[in-house]
């Protein structure tokens, strides 16, 4: 396959998926800019691994991009990039927007205290609204195990909140 074919493939994939990926990622992160950065990074990684990527079917490419965005988000949260670094809030911003942003920052920070699997399950359940059964199917685990992991995650979060 030629370089021109690879470029065309990536352009088509970008046009078909980037808006969907950004929307999905924004729902996960709560922040448009972060979502855009994570999606761009995923497409960059696809380009860096083009030899492997172009051999995948269209559905596998899509799944690869979604999984990469999810992994980048987990890494992002793990590194603690949820801290806000502003001197003051713009006066034109509504108080509710500020409160919502601060709420998302706090949740992002709290989620870093969970082990990777518990964090992933917690996000799927409480941010994306999947049931324990659906998550179990996705992760090839019994629904009871998912509920136990959610219980442990809530317990850890209560402890972290209580320590503050």
N, C-alpha and C positions, 0 to 999 in steps of 0.2 A: 504494500500500500504506500502510495506516495505521500509526500508532505502536504501537498495540496488537498488530497483526500482527507487527511487528518484534520487540517484546518477547517475544511468544510464541515466535517463531522462535528467538531467542537462548536462551531458557530451555530449549527442546527440544534445541537443539544442545548446550548446556552439560550437560544431564542425560545426553545420549547419549555425549558425547565426553570430558568433563573427567577422568574417572577413567582412561580409556585414555591420554589425553595426559600426565597426570601420571606414570603408570607408564612410558611410553615415555621421557619426559624424565628421569625419575629414573635410568633405565638409562644415559642419555647423560651426565648430570651427576654421578651418584653421590651425590646429596644430595636428600633429600625436600623440604626447605624451599625450596631453589633451584628444584626442579622445579615446586612449587606456585606460586611467585612468577612464573616464566616463563609458565606456563599462564594464570594470571590476567591477566598483561600481554597475552598474545595475545588473550584474549577482550575485554579492554578495547579493544585496537586494532580488533577486529572491530566493536565498538560505535561507535567513532570513525569507521569507514569503512562504516557501515551501508548507505549508498546503493549502494555498489558491492557489498558483501557479500551483500545480500539478493537481488541479481540473479543470483547464482551458483547452480548446481545444488547438490544436497546433497553430491555427491562432490567438487565444486570447493570448496565451503566447508570440507569436511574437509581437503582437500589444502592449502588456504590456511592453515588453523590449524596444521597440522603444519609447513609451511614457515616460518610466522611464529615458532613456538616454536624451530625450529632456528636461524633467523637471530638471534633474541634470545639464544640460548645462545652463538652465535659472538660476538656483541657483548659478552656477559657475560665470556667468556673473554678476549677481546681487551682489555677494560678492566682486566683483572687483578684481578677481584673474588674470586679464589680464596684470597686471604690470610686466614688465620684470625686473629681478634682476640679472643683470650680470655686472661685473666690466669692462669688455672690450669684444669686439666681436673677435672671432677667426680670424686671418689674412687670413686663407684659405677660408673663406666664401665669396662668391661673393656679391658685393654691391647690386645686384638686389634681392638676397635672403633676405638680411637685410632689404631692403626697403619694400619688400612684408610682412615680419614678422611685421615690425613696423606699416604698414598699417592695418594689421589684429588686432594688439593690440589697435590701435586708434579706429577702428570700434567697437571692443568689449567694449571699455570704453564708446564710444558714445551711444551704444545701452542700456547701464545701465540707461540712462536718460529717456528712454521711459517706459510708463506703460506696464505691462506684455503682455496684448493682442496686443497692437500696436507693441511691439517688436517682438512677435511671427509672426504677419502678415507681418511685414517688412522683417524678415528673410526668410519667405516662398516666398515672392514676389521677393526680390532682391538678395538673396543668392541661392535660389533653383529654381527660375524662374517660379513659378506658376503664373497663371493669376488671376485676381480678381475673376472671375467666379469660378475657381477651388478652390481657398481659401474659397470662400463663401460656396461652396458645402461641403468642409471639416468641416467648422465651423458652418454649418447650419445658415448662415447669407446671406442676399442679397448682390449681388456684389457691389451695390451702397454703402452699409455700409462699405464694405471692402475698397473701393476707398476713402471714407471719412476718415477712420482710417489711411490709408496710407498718405493722405494729412496732417492730424494732426501730424503724426510721422515725416514727412519731415519738417514740420513747426517747430516742437520742436527741431529737429536736427540742422536746420539752426540757430535757436536762440542759442543753446549751442555752435555751432561753432563760431557764431558771438561774444559771450561773452568771448571767449578765447583770 
